[in-house]
Amino acid sequence: MSTTTEFDTIAAVATPPGEGGISIIRVSGEDAISIVEKVYRGKDLAKVASHTINYGHIIEPKTKDEVDEVMVSVMRAPKTYTKEDVVEVNCHGGLVATNEILQLILSNGARMAEPGEFTKRAFLNGRLDLSQAEAVMDLIRAKTDKSMKVALNQLDGSLSRLIKNLRQDILEVLAQVEVNIDYPEYDDVETLTTKLLREKATEVRQSIERLLKTAKQGKVLRDGLATAIVGRPNVGKSSLLNHLLHEDKAIVTDVAGTTRDVIEEFVNVRGVPLKLVDTAGIRDTEDKVEKIGVERSRKAINTADLVLVVINASEPLTDEDRNLLDITDDDKRLIILNKTDLERKVSNEDLADWAKPEDIIGTSVLTNQGLDQLEERIASLFFDEGIESNQNSVMVTNARHIGLLNQANDALGDVLHGIAAGMPVDLVQIDMTRCWNLLGEITGDSYQDELLDQLFSQFCVGK
């Protein structure tokens, strides 16, 4: 494991750019305190107690001119995020003051941090394992309160503990197998060893499969659902989008073809993050611009996780409606009969060939009728047992973790297949060891430098 002495001192702005109440410049490394001390006028930072915040001014060392009035937090290793000395300069928000202070710190011995380098150091110094480090980014990017709770649960180490327990179980079996092979005391040692491997492989595989069952829901919470709102022109697609967003994002008129491009927005529906895509109305048209929008709408349907087909219930079904129902038939789809506040010309029975009754929802965006039912149905489609029952349990959300768990599961399948085929124990043991290594890649107990570079490059600078 790397130690802090192998790292230089890094600095970066830890708050979003732009005007605000404060900006924070974070500095981490062995020389963090001495570097900030060079540009700070106030208490002697080398002598203040750890985890205190101190009033003073940032100055230009050569001219002694004051740059800004600041509060400086001093946190000494190892009880910090990176397990290194960390100093955070809290200055007035704004680009000019923030950048000037950052440049002073950089010119006095610090280096600009790379994306995610603070969290990378936390991992390399043993503060976090790799799955917890990835949970930091999930927490930053959380789009709903439910996805935030899942990320917090993973950051707290729930997934790490489960994976480490599984690896320990496998390690104990591998050690016992080695003892049985090298120091056989009984004539039936081969049978006993095979039985031990089979039982443990079955037990660990069941645990992995239980974890993989949460992957679908976990990935939804982490990445959101790509949801396409489709329908012929002027059936209420943009009105539905605006209702779900609680703002007038899309233009709503009674003129067909108003929406000519794809509008994308994230929205929280009962804890499920939806990436809503309001598409141009699908119809035959000679308008070149509208035609491009229609083509993009068709692409949105093909890539969507969920399709909301909006139909005007106050008009009889048209050939365009039927065509749209046909081309979305293979998708996870809900049919929305909108404008039910008007005289209905389309009934649920008219749509029986395309959907089950529970997937046909009557709405009126104008009077808010049926919209709660729509939200409940969307949540139940992807969380059959309810989000509340899953959000505090161990849930796998990361595509990298899901891939490694599937590979580990396959390795255990090879163990059981090898035993059933009568393969020698030492060959079966290879697949068991492979499973142990794959699980280690989730927590970072085994990793390659290229993996770290790829993962942490996705972080923002300053985290």
PyMOL commands that set and color helices and strands:
alter all, ss='L'
color gray80, all
select helices_A, chain A and resi 4-6+32-37+95-107+117-124+130-141+145-155+158-182+189-212+215-223+237-245+288-303+319-327+348-351+357-359+371-382+399-420+425-443+449-456
alter helices_A, ss='H'
color red, helices_A
select strands_A, chain A and resi 10-13+22-28+40-42+52-59+66-75+86-92+111-112+225-230+263-269+272-278+306-312+333-338+360-362
alter strands_A, ss='S'
color yellow, strands_A
deselect
rebuild
show_as cartoon
